[in-house]
């Protein structure tokens, strides 16, 4: 079963403020889906995104 997180949960996971998560989602900086007015984040997609960011930073 796929696990979807709230912005608050992602913020805690990434150790940033929830407002930062909302801003990143609006700017397509992190993978997210908006259902009505509510943002949801697939945990697997967040983990994949983080890994990709690490590899990009390492190749510079």
C-alpha positions in Angstrom: 0.0 0.0 0.0 1.3 3.4 -0.9 1.9 5.9 1.9 0.9 9.5 1.5 2.0 12.2 3.8 0.6 15.6 4.8 2.7 18.7 4.4 3.3 18.7 8.2 4.6 15.1 8.1 6.9 15.9 5.2 8.2 19.0 7.0 9.0 16.9 10.1 10.6 14.2 7.9 12.8 16.8 6.1 13.2 19.0 9.3 11.9 22.2 7.7 8.8 24.3 8.3 5.5 23.3 6.8 5.3 26.6 5.0 8.5 25.7 3.2 6.9 22.4 2.0 3.8 24.2 0.7 6.1 26.7 -1.2 8.2 23.9 -2.7 5.0 22.1 -3.8 3.6 25.2 -5.4 6.9 25.7 -7.2 7.1 22.1 -8.3 10.4 21.7 -6.4 9.2 18.5 -4.7 6.8 15.9 -6.0 3.3 16.5 -4.7 -0.3 16.2 -5.7 -3.1 18.6 -4.8 -6.5 17.1 -4.0 -8.9 20.0 -3.9 -7.1 22.4 -1.5 -5.1 19.7 0.3 -1.5 18.8 -0.7 -0.4 15.2 -0.4 3.1 13.7 -0.8 3.9 10.2 -1.7 6.7 9.1 0.7 8.4 6.9 -2.0 8.5 9.9 -4.4 10.0 12.1 -1.7 12.6 9.5 -0.9 13.4 9.2 -4.6 13.6 12.9 -5.0 16.1 13.2 -2.1 18.3 10.5 -3.6 18.3 12.2 -7.0 19.3 15.5 -5.3 22.1 13.8 -3.5 23.4 12.3 -6.8 23.2 15.7 -8.6 25.1 17.4 -5.8 27.7 14.7 -5.8 28.3 15.0 -9.6 29.0 18.7 -9.5 
